[in-house]
Amino acid sequence: MARIAVIGAGMGAMATAARLAVAGHRVTVYERSATYGGAVGRYERDGFSFDTGPGLLHLPAVYRDLFVKTGKRPLEDCVDMAQANPAVRHVLPAHGIDATLPGASHGGVAAALDAAFGPGAGERWNGVLGRARDAWDATRRPLLEEPLRDGARQALATDPYPALRRSGLLRRRTPTLAEVAGRELGGPLAELLIGVVRSYGIDPAGAPGSAAVLPYMEQTFGSWYVRGGMRELATAVYERCLERKVAFVFGADVREVLVRGGGAAGLLLADGTEAAADLVVCGIDPRRLPAGSLPRPAQAVPVRGDDLPGRTTLLLALRGARPAGTVHRTLVHSAGAHVTVLRPDDPATRPDAGHEAVTVSAVHGPGTSEPEQLLELAEKAVQGLRERLLWQEVRTPADVEAATGAVGGAVPAPALAGAGGRLLYPANTTAVPGLYLAGGWAHPGGGLAHAGMTGALVAGLIVEGADFRGSR
Ligand SMILES: Cc1cc2nc3c(=O)[nH]c(=O)nc-3n(C[C@H](O)[C@H](O)[C@H](O)COP(=O)(O)OP(=O)(O)OC[C@H]3O[C@@H](n4cnc5c(N)ncnc54)[C@H](O)[C@@H]3O)c2cc1C
């Protein structure tokens, strides 16, 4: 049994902690704030309740697996999950297009796209997603389920998306996601693909075609909401940690990873106290550990993140009932700007049936950096928005930085294959023996599901050792 110190109580760190505790280790989580969950926060006012971080979960299997492996009660006994259906509505005001896509039905999606974008649109869309499935099948294990070793990093530098071949300049190099969208979808339909990828904080003009796995994942595995708000998921994981006797120290700001005898030996906290440990798991943006406090050699904890944009979220309290048939998630696409509007059908989010809680968010870019711009785009999805607005609360990248510690409030995106490996994350092992990386800043990257996967990888590496072949 080892003493394991975990930095941060984000979702990736807690997923790791629960798994390590089940394996018989003594695990303590050191969290600088007063609560768990990191980005998965909640804002409450006047009977309204909003998710301040993720509003939906893709790949619920990651958390189902966590609950199966760490206790008797499965995930569905601990939280009330519902698949969003319809899955998503796309509004393109400039083209007069308003398309609602059903959940988990490729045929239904094709029919809805044909009706909104014209005959053949559904076939073109599912053609792209079919090629994305090939990319997913080819890279799923090394990209998501196995530790990132040097060989895999090299193999994953090549874009697995089988773009349609075309003569001319583009044949000389693999096309970007934006080029795939233009060539294989074209017109307004290309905007859809670009908008979905953009909503993950990924720049479609620089991303490889393999970024199409993100809409593939959504369309295939669905988008899931946790009733009461996504914070309920964080609470369930926290409670699972407590059941497994993971200890939490809140208000513990970690300043340094201690290295003694060539290996990780514990943590130095901001108040000067030391917490001795045999192994350390870093579940935060490594750039957060002040310069000079990273274990030597300096590249022991490689970093990523300077390319990740901030995002702004508006929490809108509306008077008037949520209209029947309202779609949970709408993406508004306008002149290269994309915003996400979330309208959960959940009484827990509003004071009574005569009010509605709406969340609007966008990754910073042209037309989406100012709250007023977000509101203007959201109006295209929510009829009478301004007349119904009681109050709004704006969450900026500074708020995200306060909640997560991520430098500049950056939100890590899922890792992607291609682009020469630029969109991969540091491996879960480091150059310092006994120091591991978990959470959204480590392989396989950010997002609720991906950060959850780091838990299986880090726990596997610690429990089974360096030969760990990956999660199943
Ligand atoms: C606004 C927003 C919207 C998002 N939308 C989505 C979405 O739609 N879908 C999706 O899948 N994901 C989304 N995400 C991302 C997702 O929430 C995270 O990737 C996921 O929760 C994993 O987080 P993490 O494990 O990296 O920990 P984080 O959430 O980053 O938490 C890190 C924790 O470490 C603590 N900490 C930081 N520094 C220190 C220190 N020095 N000492 C001790 N503790 C420290 C912080 O206080 C925090 O509790 C969103 C995130 C944000 C912020």
The ligand as a MOL file (V3000), in Angstrom:
LIG
                    3D

  0  0  0     0  0            999 V3000
M  V30 BEGIN CTAB
M  V30 COUNTS 53 58 0 0 0
M  V30 BEGIN ATOM
M  V30 1 C -16.8570 26.8930 -18.9400 0
M  V30 2 C -16.5000 25.4610 -19.2020 0
M  V30 3 C -17.2690 24.7210 -20.0850 0
M  V30 4 C -16.9560 23.3950 -20.3440 0
M  V30 5 N -17.7570 22.6780 -21.1850 0
M  V30 6 C -17.5310 21.3780 -21.3790 0
M  V30 7 C -18.4230 20.5800 -22.1450 0
M  V30 8 O -19.4210 21.0810 -22.6670 0
M  V30 9 N -18.1570 19.2550 -22.2860 0
M  V30 10 C -17.0890 18.6770 -21.6880 0
M  V30 11 O -16.8980 17.4720 -21.8010 0
M  V30 12 N -16.2220 19.3930 -20.9480 0
M  V30 13 C -16.4110 20.7190 -20.7810 0
M  V30 14 N -15.5550 21.4520 -20.0080 0
M  V30 15 C -14.2940 20.8310 -19.5460 0
M  V30 16 C -14.4870 19.9090 -18.3740 0
M  V30 17 O -15.2780 20.5100 -17.3920 0
M  V30 18 C -13.1310 19.5270 -17.7640 0
M  V30 19 O -12.2130 19.1670 -18.7720 0
M  V30 20 C -13.3210 18.3430 -16.8190 0
M  V30 21 O -14.2100 18.7120 -15.7820 0
M  V30 22 C -12.0130 17.8170 -16.2590 0
M  V30 23 O -11.4430 18.6740 -15.3660 0
M  V30 24 P -10.0300 18.3460 -14.6920 0
M  V30 25 O -10.0150 16.9700 -14.1520 0
M  V30 26 O -8.9420 18.6990 -15.6380 0
M  V30 27 O -10.0260 19.3320 -13.4410 0
M  V30 28 P -10.4080 20.8660 -13.3180 0
M  V30 29 O -11.8610 21.0280 -13.5190 0
M  V30 30 O -9.4930 21.6950 -14.1360 0
M  V30 31 O -10.1360 21.1120 -11.7850 0
M  V30 32 C -8.8530 21.3190 -11.2400 0
M  V30 33 C -8.9690 21.4140 -9.7220 0
M  V30 34 O -7.6650 21.5950 -9.1870 0
M  V30 35 C -7.7040 22.6390 -8.2370 0
M  V30 36 N -6.3770 23.2670 -8.2040 0
M  V30 37 C -5.8120 24.0490 -9.1530 0
M  V30 38 N -4.5780 24.4390 -8.7740 0
M  V30 39 C -4.3550 23.8760 -7.5590 0
M  V30 40 C -3.2450 23.8970 -6.6640 0
M  V30 41 N -2.1090 24.5600 -6.9330 0
M  V30 42 N -3.3480 23.2020 -5.5040 0
M  V30 43 C -4.4820 22.5010 -5.2180 0
M  V30 44 N -5.5550 22.4590 -6.0320 0
M  V30 45 C -5.4890 23.1300 -7.1970 0
M  V30 46 C -8.7950 23.5760 -8.7260 0
M  V30 47 O -9.2930 24.3890 -7.6660 0
M  V30 48 C -9.8180 22.5830 -9.2540 0
M  V30 49 O -10.6950 22.1390 -8.2480 0
M  V30 50 C -15.8500 22.7900 -19.7050 0
M  V30 51 C -15.0810 23.5200 -18.8040 0
M  V30 52 C -15.4020 24.8470 -18.5530 0
M  V30 53 C -14.5560 25.6190 -17.5720 0
M  V30 END ATOM
M  V30 BEGIN BOND
M  V30 1 1 1 2
M  V30 2 1 2 3
M  V30 3 2 2 52
M  V30 4 2 3 4
M  V30 5 1 4 5
M  V30 6 1 4 50
M  V30 7 2 5 6
M  V30 8 1 6 7
M  V30 9 1 6 13
M  V30 10 2 7 8
M  V30 11 1 7 9
M  V30 12 1 9 10
M  V30 13 2 10 11
M  V30 14 1 10 12
M  V30 15 2 12 13
M  V30 16 1 13 14
M  V30 17 1 14 15
M  V30 18 1 14 50
M  V30 19 1 15 16
M  V30 20 1 16 17
M  V30 21 1 16 18
M  V30 22 1 18 19
M  V30 23 1 18 20
M  V30 24 1 20 21
M  V30 25 1 20 22
M  V30 26 1 22 23
M  V30 27 1 23 24
M  V30 28 2 24 25
M  V30 29 1 24 26
M  V30 30 1 24 27
M  V30 31 1 27 28
M  V30 32 2 28 29
M  V30 33 1 28 30
M  V30 34 1 28 31
M  V30 35 1 31 32
M  V30 36 1 32 33
M  V30 37 1 33 34
M  V30 38 1 33 48
M  V30 39 1 34 35
M  V30 40 1 35 36
M  V30 41 1 35 46
M  V30 42 1 36 37
M  V30 43 1 36 45
M  V30 44 2 37 38
M  V30 45 1 38 39
M  V30 46 1 39 40
M  V30 47 2 39 45
M  V30 48 1 40 41
M  V30 49 2 40 42
M  V30 50 1 42 43
M  V30 51 2 43 44
M  V30 52 1 44 45
M  V30 53 1 46 47
M  V30 54 1 46 48
M  V30 55 1 48 49
M  V30 56 2 50 51
M  V30 57 1 51 52
M  V30 58 1 52 53
M  V30 END BOND
M  V30 END CTAB
M  END
